[in-house]
Amino acid sequence: MQPLRGYLVARQVDRSGTVSLDNRNQYVGVADAYQTVAVRLDPAACQWIIADRDGNQLRVRPANERTRERIRNLRISGSK
């Protein structure tokens, strides 16, 4: 996970207040619907940090899909 440290991505909050990260919806808040947010991974805490355009932290969400065990157990479609 360390290679993702400090890497920011922009995401659009949908009308229900969620953004998609790793094919999973993460709740930000309906007050932020239709806004663009910045998302980064905190690998030490294994959390997604979601901030607004001004850098104000909106939410911290667990990055459960980024655990070592889950990465080790990934199955690639078509592999045996």
C-alpha positions in Angstrom: 0.0 0.0 0.0 2.9 2.4 0.5 3.2 3.2 -3.3 -0.3 4.8 -3.0 0.8 7.1 -0.1 0.2 10.7 -1.0 -1.5 9.9 -4.3 -4.7 12.0 -4.7 -7.6 11.2 -7.0 -10.7 13.4 -7.8 -14.1 11.8 -7.4 -17.6 13.2 -8.1 -20.0 12.7 -5.3 -23.3 11.3 -6.6 -26.8 12.5 -5.7 -27.0 9.9 -2.8 -23.8 11.3 -1.3 -21.4 8.5 -2.3 -18.2 8.1 -4.3 -16.8 5.0 -5.9 -13.5 3.7 -4.7 -12.2 0.2 -5.7 -15.6 -0.6 -7.1 -17.2 0.1 -3.8 -19.4 3.0 -2.8 -18.1 5.1 0.1 -20.5 7.5 1.8 -19.4 11.1 1.9 -22.7 12.9 2.7 -25.7 14.2 0.8 -24.7 17.8 1.6 -21.7 17.2 -0.7 -23.8 15.7 -3.6 -22.5 16.8 -7.1 -19.3 18.2 -5.6 -15.8 17.1 -6.6 -13.8 15.7 -3.7 -10.1 14.7 -3.3 -9.5 11.2 -2.0 -6.2 9.8 -0.7 -5.2 6.6 1.0 -3.6 6.6 4.4 -1.7 3.3 4.3 -0.6 3.4 7.9 -4.2 3.6 9.2 -5.7 1.7 6.2 -8.2 4.5 5.6 -9.5 6.6 2.8 -9.3 10.4 3.5 -12.0 12.4 1.7 -11.6 16.2 1.5 -13.3 19.1 -0.3 -11.7 21.4 -2.8 -10.3 23.6 0.0 -8.6 20.6 1.7 -11.1 20.4 4.5 -11.5 16.8 5.6 -15.1 15.6 5.1 -14.9 11.9 5.9 -12.5 9.1 6.9 -13.6 5.7 5.7 -12.0 2.3 6.3 -10.1 0.9 3.3 -11.1 -2.7 4.1 -10.4 -3.8 0.5 -6.7 -2.8 1.0 -5.7 -5.3 3.7 -2.6 -7.5 3.0 -4.8 -10.6 3.4 -7.3 -9.5 0.8 -4.6 -8.5 -1.7 -2.8 -11.8 -1.2 -6.1 -13.7 -1.8 -7.0 -11.8 -5.0 -8.1 -14.1 -7.8 -7.6 -12.9 -11.4 -10.4 -13.8 -13.7 -9.5 -16.7 -15.9 -6.5 -17.8 -13.8 -6.2 -21.2 -12.2 
